[in-house]
Amino acid sequence: MKTGLLRLLVGFLIAPAMPAALIFSVQAIFIGYENAAAGAFVFLIIGYASALVLGVPIHFFLQSKKLVGLGSYLLLGAIIGIAYYVVVFIPTYLAADSKYVLDLLRNTVGFGLMGLVGGLISSLVFWFIAVRARRPVIPMR
């Protein structure tokens, strides 16, 4: 198997799991391993679904446009990260009684931030594994 394809596969296998591993590590300290595993499992499902549905097409789009810089991947990783927050909570806001919408927003904004940070972490890890590694290395003299 070619090195570039192998790095791409490894990137898509490892990067979506990084936010879940981080969440598990932090939560395990505060709430115990069993409860932390449930939260990490949810993040794994969201991470791999995001990578499959959005990450794969976006990666090939960026490659086709030669937008292989870290900034491009971080921007789109952040967008992917908050996409599920928008998909899940916008219908909730629309269905809620208007006097509770601000309360809902205030109580769920943390999930949006978690999605944003998770998307940034995943895209950063993916970029280092699959994209940056493919760039030619200029030897130091």
Wavefront OBJ file of the C-alpha trace (Angstrom):
o trace
v 0.000 0.000 0.000
v 1.308 3.451 -0.831
v 2.440 5.592 2.063
v 0.031 8.455 1.224
v -2.992 6.157 1.197
v -1.873 4.486 4.400
v -1.455 7.872 6.116
v -4.908 8.899 4.893
v -6.502 5.757 6.336
v -4.605 6.090 9.618
v -5.628 9.748 9.804
v -9.297 8.896 9.333
v -9.043 6.139 11.934
v -7.206 8.091 14.645
v -8.325 11.728 14.315
v -12.070 11.274 15.040
v -11.232 9.340 18.222
v -9.019 12.045 19.733
v -11.821 14.256 21.143
v -13.464 11.166 22.650
v -10.178 10.107 24.241
v -9.694 13.581 25.672
v -13.245 13.728 27.031
v -12.828 10.282 28.562
v -9.527 11.214 30.195
v -10.898 14.363 31.801
v -14.238 12.875 32.832
v -12.658 9.731 34.266
v -10.889 11.880 36.849
v -14.075 13.632 37.959
v -16.947 11.183 37.471
v -15.315 7.748 37.225
v -14.486 5.434 34.384
v -17.909 3.904 33.806
v -19.738 7.201 33.425
v -16.872 8.670 31.388
v -17.063 5.752 28.958
v -20.654 6.628 28.075
v -19.724 10.199 27.135
v -16.699 9.028 25.167
v -18.845 6.522 23.275
v -21.214 9.286 22.167
v -18.239 11.379 21.020
v -16.859 8.391 19.098
v -20.121 7.927 17.226
v -20.388 11.639 16.401
v -16.688 11.837 15.488
v -16.694 8.918 13.082
v -20.045 9.908 11.557
v -18.705 13.435 11.031
v -15.504 12.121 9.476
v -17.379 9.820 7.134
v -20.206 12.131 6.094
v -18.396 15.477 6.066
v -14.676 14.940 6.602
v -13.972 12.633 3.655
v -15.650 14.835 1.023
v -14.148 17.997 2.506
v -10.651 16.488 2.527
v -10.873 15.562 -1.162
v -12.342 18.979 -1.984
v -9.454 20.726 -0.211
v -6.948 18.478 -1.961
v -8.490 19.202 -5.372
v -8.285 22.958 -4.735
v -4.720 22.626 -3.367
v -5.839 24.120 -0.042
v -3.630 21.944 2.116
v -2.637 24.472 4.773
v -3.385 23.924 8.426
v -5.687 26.961 8.483
v -8.006 25.483 5.855
v -8.310 22.221 7.754
v -8.853 23.955 11.103
v -11.561 26.216 9.690
v -13.480 23.372 8.124
v -12.863 21.146 11.149
v -14.474 23.802 13.321
v -17.437 23.984 10.951
v -17.821 20.205 11.034
v -17.572 20.286 14.823
v -20.460 22.689 15.267
v -22.553 21.186 12.457
v -24.018 18.495 14.695
v -24.797 21.025 17.401
v -26.748 23.042 14.841
v -28.511 19.965 13.461
v -29.528 18.742 16.923
v -30.414 21.970 18.701
v -31.877 24.288 16.049
v -35.015 22.113 15.718
v -35.247 22.133 19.524
v -35.134 25.932 19.577
v -37.755 26.173 16.851
v -40.092 23.783 18.668
v -39.667 25.430 22.070
v -41.954 28.011 23.553
v -40.455 31.411 22.713
v -39.939 32.315 26.374
v -37.605 29.309 26.833
v -35.416 29.709 23.743
v -32.796 31.845 25.487
v -32.672 29.393 28.393
v -32.196 26.521 25.955
v -29.460 28.391 24.167
v -27.680 29.233 27.409
v -27.936 25.626 28.642
v -26.699 24.054 25.401
v -23.979 26.437 24.255
v -21.439 24.234 26.038
v -22.285 21.409 23.632
v -21.574 23.744 20.740
v -18.209 24.659 22.247
v -17.394 20.992 22.790
v -18.240 20.304 19.160
v -16.117 23.227 18.013
v -13.105 22.138 20.069
v -13.609 18.513 19.033
v -13.645 19.490 15.371
v -10.486 21.551 15.816
v -8.684 18.717 17.593
v -9.722 16.143 15.003
v -8.746 18.291 12.058
v -5.402 19.170 13.660
v -4.556 15.512 14.296
v -5.722 14.525 10.803
v -3.685 17.288 9.184
v -0.506 16.217 10.983
v -0.994 12.548 10.087
v -2.338 12.683 6.545
v -1.614 16.080 5.012
v 1.522 17.569 6.522
v 3.333 14.260 6.330
v 2.874 14.223 2.533
v 4.610 17.556 2.013
v 8.199 17.345 0.892
v 10.682 17.903 3.666
v 13.378 20.468 2.923
v 16.644 19.216 4.402
v 18.452 21.575 6.760
v 22.005 22.486 5.824
l 1 2 3 4 5 6 7 8 9 10 11 12 13 14 15 16 17 18 19 20 21 22 23 24 25 26 27 28 29 30 31 32 33 34 35 36 37 38 39 40 41 42 43 44 45 46 47 48 49 50 51 52 53 54 55 56 57 58 59 60 61 62 63 64 65 66 67 68 69 70 71 72 73 74 75 76 77 78 79 80 81 82 83 84 85 86 87 88 89 90 91 92 93 94 95 96 97 98 99 100 101 102 103 104 105 106 107 108 109 110 111 112 113 114 115 116 117 118 119 120 121 122 123 124 125 126 127 128 129 130 131 132 133 134 135 136 137 138 139 140 141
